[in-house]
C-alpha cells in the first residue's frame, strides 16, 4: 500500500549548527506549509469536506513534473474553487507499463512537489489501477483529465455526471510528456 514516510507531521528541524548571518543565535526551520496539503487516503472524506466548492479532481502519475503538467493543473483549478489531485502509487505506475524504471520519483517526492504548487489544494494517492474508488469518495463537482483522454473514456465520468457534475478533457497547450523527456535525456547520455 502507501509508504509510511508520506505522513508530514508539523515539526521543527534541529539546526544547532546553523546561525542567522551576522548573529550568534541558532535558527530553526518549520516544515513547509505545503505539507499540510498532503492527505492520507484514509482521511480524504474529512479533508475534502473542508474544501471550497466547486471542487475539481484530477489524477495521474506526475512522475517528472514539467510545463505541461503545471499548465494543465492551473487550468483544472480555474474550473473550480479547489483542486484535489490523486497520484498513482509507485506500484500503480509500474502496472501502467510506462517502463521498468518508472516512476523516477517515489510517491512521497511526487506528492510533495504537487502539494507545493499554488493551484493544488489537496494531494492524496491511490494504489488501484484506476482512481474510481477515490473519485467516489471525493465526489468532485468537476472531473478533469488531459486532452489525450476523450470524455467518454475518463474513469469516473459517468458517476460524476450522474450526480450533476461536469467532466472536462483539457487540450494540451504544451506538447510535453515525461516519457518523451526521459527518452531525450537517454539519447543525450
N, C-alpha and C positions, 0 to 999 in steps of 0.2 A: 504494500500500500504506500501511502505517502511517507516521506522521510521525516524523522523526528526533529531534524535540525531546522525545519521550516518555521517553527514557532519563534516569534520575535518578541520576547518579553521586554518591557521597559527596563533599561539598565544603564549604569554609568560605567564607562570603560576606564579601568585604572590607568592613571598616567603620572605616576610619581616621578618619572624622569623628564616629562615634558613641561617646559616652562613657557609662559607667555613672554614673547620677546620684550626685553627691557625690564623684566621683573624677576623676582625670585619666588613667585607664587606658582605652585603647581596648578595645572588646568585639568578639568575633567570634561569629558565629552559624552553627551547623551546619545542614545540611539536616534537615528534619523526619524523624523515624523512619518515618512512614507511607510515605515514598517507597520504602522497601525492599520494600513490598508490591506495587509495580508491576512486572510481569513481561512482558518481550518475548515475543510468541508463539513465537518460535524456541526459547526456554528453558523452555517450560511443563512439559515432562515432568520435567526436573530439579527445577524448583521445587515441583511438586505431590508429588514423591517425599518431600520433607521435611515435608509437612503431616500433622497427626494425622488418623486415620480414626475414624469415618466422615466422608468428605469430601462436602460439598454443593456443587452447581454451579447457578448461575442465570445468566441473560443478559438484556440489554436495552439500550436507548438511554441511560437515566438522564441525560436532557438537562438538565432543570431539577429538581434533587433536591427532593422535598417529603416531607411527613409520611408519605404512603402508601408511598413508596419505602423510607424508613428503617425503618418498622414491618415491612414485608414482608421486608427484608433481615435484620432481627433475628430474625424468626420463622423464616426459612430457616436461619440459623445455628444456631438452637436444635434443629434436626433432626439435627445432627452436631457433630463436634469442630472443623471448619474450614469456611470458605465461600470458594469461588472464584467471582468474578464475571467474566463475559465481556461486554465492552462493544462495541456496534456501532461501527465506524469512522464517520467523517463521511460517506463515500461510501455506506456501507451504510445509514445513517439516511436519507439522501436517497432511496435506492432504495425505502425502505419507504413513500414517498408521504405523509409526515407534513406536508408543506408546503414551499414553496420557500425559506423562511428557516430551516429546521431542518437540522442542530441549531443551537441558540442558542449552546451552549458547544462549543468544539473538543474533540477527543478527549483531548488532553493535560490539559485542565482537568477533564473529566468523570472520567477515571481517577484523577486526584489527589484529587478530592473523595470518590470511592468508597473509595480507599485510606485516607483519613483516618477512615473510620467504624470504630468498635470491632468491629462484627460481621463485618467483611470481613477475611479472612486474606490474600487474594491477588487482584489485578486484572490482567487481560490484555484483549486485544481481538481481533476477527475482522473481516475485510473481506467475507466471503461474505454471501449473502442469509440464510443460516441458520447457526446455530452447530454444526451436526452434526459437521464435521471437528474442531472444537475439543473437543467433548464426547468424541469417540472418542479424542483424545489425552490428555485429562484423566482419563477413566474414573472419574467420580464414583460414590460409593455411593448418593447421593441426588440426584435431578434435580428442580428446583423452578421453577415459574412462578406468576404471579399468577392470581387467581381468574377472570379473563376467558379463561383457557385451560382447556379440558377436557383431562383426562389423555390421551385418545387423539389429541389434536391437538398435544401438546407434542413439538417436534422432539427426537429422541434418546430418547424414552420407550421405544420398542421395544428399542433397543440396551441401555439401562441395565437394563431389566427382564430382558433376555436374559442379562446377566452377574450376575444376582441382586440388583440394586439396587432402589431404590424411586423412585416418581415421585409428586410432590405438586403439587396446584393449590391454593395458599393463598388462601382468601377474603379480599377486601378488608375491612379494618376502617374505613378512612377513604376516603370517596368523593372522591378527588382524582386529577387527571390533569394532566400537563404541558400537553397541548393545551387543556384547559379553563382552566388558569391563564393561558396566553398569550391566549386569546380574551377572558377577563375583563380583562386588562391593556389590550388593544386598545380595548375598549369604554370604559374609563375615560380613555383618551387619554394 
